[in-house]
Amino acid sequence: MKADPRKLILLGAGNLAWHLGPALRDAGYRILQVFSRTEDHARSLASRLGVEWTTDEGGLNPEAGILLFCVSDRAIPELLCKIELRNVMMIHTAGSIPVDVFRGIAREYGVLYPVMTFSKERSLDVSAVPFCIEGSTPESTAVLEKMARKLSGRVCHMDSRQRKILHMAGIIASNFSNHMYRLSGDMLRSEAMDFDLLRPLIRETALKVMEMDPASAQTGPASRSDDAVVQEHIDLLKDNPELQKIYTFVSDSIRNHSRT
């Protein structure tokens, strides 16, 4: 790799870049530039990092050794069609995009996938985030390994298929769970009750799964095959067919898995 891998450009200025940029800077990497198609986002992250910014794919700093794609999955192919830099290592951070999206475009490329949900509004200790890496060559893998270990104490080598499965499991564990919180909150608000009543329960459930196998942590009427209570709840939801369907399906799944 001819270009300096310690100099990089962040492509994207969303939630992930907001956290990853400062972590890379603090790890000794020199961030030359922030790119985003949204000027306000580019300017805001660049100001946070004290670097230049651009909204022009043709204006990327040619001194960069790495282009780090912190953008949505669908934006990666779109950007690759417009980026002119070629003597750089290209790295994406997506869970569901294969590493070979860069094949034929960059000589060295790879994936740096953080297994975490990111929000600008919340501080986060990046050193506790697992990073999954995949390189196109031994040289690119070594660059990724060094970068990941500077960011975190937990680094896994994972191919594109494994990473896609992990990404899907993360969606079920995090995004699906959060949607359930929203539905339960909507239900409580419709009865003039406060979601804060559930926060201690949610916290304890999350803490338990940190120490126990999820199968052992499962409680509730469906896990006990208390069909009478489950049916009472289903009947209560007769005016909310969407939630009734979800409650029935998930209860059946819990019951079936509790028997195995």
C-alpha positions in Angstrom: 0.0 0.0 0.0 1.7 3.2 -1.2 -0.6 5.8 0.5 -0.3 6.4 4.2 -3.0 4.3 6.0 -2.9 6.7 9.0 -4.4 9.4 6.9 -8.1 9.0 6.1 -11.3 10.6 4.8 -14.6 10.0 6.5 -17.3 9.5 3.9 -20.5 10.2 5.7 -21.3 12.4 8.7 -24.2 10.5 10.4 -24.5 8.7 13.7 -21.6 6.3 13.1 -19.1 8.8 11.8 -20.0 11.1 14.7 -18.6 8.6 17.1 -16.0 6.8 15.0 -14.3 10.0 13.9 -13.2 11.2 17.3 -12.3 7.6 18.3 -10.0 7.3 15.3 -8.5 10.7 15.9 -7.8 9.8 19.5 -6.2 6.6 18.4 -3.6 8.5 16.3 -5.2 8.6 12.9 -5.2 11.8 11.0 -8.6 12.6 9.5 -8.0 14.9 6.6 -11.5 15.5 5.6 -15.2 14.8 6.1 -17.4 14.2 3.1 -21.2 14.3 3.2 -23.8 15.2 0.5 -25.6 17.2 3.3 -23.6 20.4 3.9 -24.8 21.0 7.4 -23.8 17.4 8.4 -20.4 17.7 6.8 -19.7 21.0 8.4 -20.9 19.9 11.9 -18.7 16.8 12.0 -15.8 18.6 10.5 -16.1 21.2 13.2 -16.2 18.5 15.8 -13.0 17.0 14.4 -11.3 20.3 13.5 -10.8 19.3 9.8 -11.9 20.3 6.3 -15.2 19.2 4.8 -16.7 18.8 1.3 -19.9 17.8 -0.5 -18.1 17.2 -3.7 -17.0 13.6 -4.5 -14.4 15.1 -6.9 -12.9 17.2 -4.2 -11.6 14.5 -1.9 -8.1 15.1 -0.6 -5.6 13.0 -2.7 -3.2 12.6 0.3 -5.6 10.1 1.9 -4.5 6.6 2.4 -8.0 5.3 3.4 -11.5 6.1 2.4 -13.7 5.1 5.3 -17.4 4.7 4.2 -19.7 5.5 7.1 -22.8 5.8 4.9 -26.0 3.8 4.3 -25.8 0.5 2.4 -27.4 1.9 -0.7 -25.1 4.9 -0.8 -21.9 2.9 -1.2 -22.4 1.8 -4.8 -23.6 5.3 -5.7 -20.5 6.9 -4.2 -18.1 4.4 -5.9 -19.4 5.6 -9.3 -18.3 9.1 -8.6 -15.1 8.8 -6.6 -12.0 9.4 -8.6 -9.4 8.4 -6.1 -8.0 5.0 -6.7 -4.6 4.7 -4.9 -6.3 4.3 -1.6 -7.6 1.5 0.6 -11.4 1.5 0.7 -13.2 0.3 3.9 -16.9 0.1 4.5 -18.6 -0.3 7.9 -21.8 -2.0 6.8 -23.1 -5.3 8.1 -24.9 -6.5 5.1 -22.7 -5.4 2.2 -20.1 -7.9 1.0 -16.4 -7.0 1.0 -16.1 -7.4 -2.7 -18.3 -4.4 -3.4 -14.9 -2.7 -3.9 -13.5 -5.4 -6.3 -12.2 -3.9 -9.5 -12.2 -0.4 -8.0 -9.6 -0.5 -5.2 -6.5 -2.7 -5.0 -6.8 -2.9 -1.2 -10.1 -2.9 0.6 -12.0 -4.3 3.5 -14.7 -4.1 6.2 -14.6 -2.6 9.7 -18.0 -3.4 11.1 -18.9 -2.2 14.6 -21.6 -4.3 16.3 -23.4 -1.4 18.0 -26.2 1.1 17.6 -25.1 4.7 17.4 -26.9 8.0 18.1 -25.4 11.5 18.1 -27.4 12.4 21.2 -25.7 9.7 23.4 -22.1 9.4 24.4 -20.6 6.0 23.8 -17.4 4.2 24.8 -16.1 2.9 21.4 -13.4 0.8 23.2 -16.2 -1.5 24.4 -17.7 -2.0 20.9 -16.9 -5.3 19.1 -15.4 -4.8 15.6 -15.6 -7.4 12.9 -13.0 -7.1 10.1 -12.5 -8.6 6.7 -9.7 -7.7 4.3 -9.1 -8.4 0.6 -5.4 -9.3 1.1 -3.1 -10.1 4.0 -1.8 -6.5 3.8 -5.3 -4.9 4.0 -6.2 -7.3 6.8 -3.2 -6.2 8.8 -4.2 -2.5 8.3 -7.7 -3.3 9.5 -6.5 -5.4 12.4 -4.3 -2.5 13.6 -7.1 0.0 13.2 -9.7 -2.1 15.0 -7.3 -2.9 17.9 -6.5 0.7 18.4 -10.3 1.3 18.7 -11.4 -1.7 20.7 -10.3 -4.6 22.8 -12.6 -7.0 21.0 -11.8 -7.7 17.4 -13.2 -10.6 15.3 -12.2 -11.8 11.8 -15.5 -12.6 10.0 -16.4 -13.3 6.3 -19.2 -11.5 4.5 -21.8 -14.3 5.1 -21.1 -14.5 8.8 -21.2 -10.7 9.1 -24.6 -10.6 7.3 -26.0 -13.2 9.8 -24.6 -11.2 12.7 -26.1 -8.0 11.3 -29.5 -9.7 11.1 -29.2 -11.1 14.6 -28.4 -7.6 15.8 -31.5 -6.2 14.1 -33.6 -8.7 15.9 -32.0 -8.1 19.2 -31.9 -4.3 19.0 -34.2 -2.8 16.4 -37.0 -5.3 16.9 -36.7 -5.0 20.7 -36.8 -1.2 20.5 -39.9 -1.4 18.3 -41.6 -3.5 21.0 -40.8 -0.7 23.5 -42.5 1.8 21.2 -45.6 -0.4 20.8 -45.8 -1.0 24.6 -45.4 2.8 25.1 -48.1 3.6 22.7 -50.4 1.1 24.4 -49.7 2.7 27.8 -50.2 6.2 26.6 -53.6 5.3 25.1 -54.6 4.4 28.7 -53.0 7.5 30.2 -50.1 5.6 31.7 -46.4 6.5 31.7 -43.7 4.5 29.9 -41.5 5.2 32.9 -43.4 2.4 34.7 -41.6 -0.1 32.3 -38.1 1.3 32.5 -37.0 -0.7 35.6 -38.4 -3.9 34.0 -36.5 -3.2 30.7 -33.3 -2.4 32.6 -33.5 -5.6 34.7 -34.2 -7.7 31.6 -31.2 -6.2 29.8 -29.0 -6.7 32.8 -30.1 -10.4 33.2 -29.2 -11.2 29.6 -25.7 -9.8 30.3 -25.2 -12.5 32.9 -27.5 -15.3 31.8 -28.3 -17.2 28.6 -31.4 -15.7 27.0 -33.2 -19.0 27.2 -32.7 -19.1 31.0 -33.7 -15.5 31.4 -37.1 -15.9 29.6 -40.1 -15.4 31.9 -43.8 -14.6 31.4 -47.0 -16.5 30.8 -46.1 -17.9 27.4 -42.8 -19.4 28.7 -44.9 -21.1 31.5 -47.6 -22.2 29.0 -50.1 -20.2 31.0 -52.5 -20.2 28.0 -55.4 -18.7 30.0 -53.4 -15.5 30.6 -52.1 -15.4 27.1 -55.6 -15.7 25.7 -56.9 -12.9 28.1 -54.2 -10.6 26.6 -55.1 -11.5 23.1 -58.8 -10.8 23.8 -57.8 -7.4 25.3 -56.1 -6.5 22.0 -59.2 -7.1 19.8 -59.3 -3.4 18.9 -55.7 -3.4 17.9 -55.4 -6.2 15.3 -51.7 -5.4 14.4 -50.5 -5.7 18.0 -52.8 -8.7 18.6 -51.1 -10.5 15.7 -47.7 -9.6 17.1 -48.6 -10.7 20.6 -50.0 -14.0 19.4 -47.1 -14.8 17.1 -44.4 -14.0 19.6 -46.2 -15.8 22.4 -46.4 -18.9 20.2 -42.7 -18.6 19.4 -41.8 -18.3 23.1 -44.0 -21.2 24.1 -42.5 -23.4 21.3 -38.9 -22.6 22.3 -39.6 -23.1 26.0 -40.5 -26.7 25.3 -37.2 -27.5 23.6 
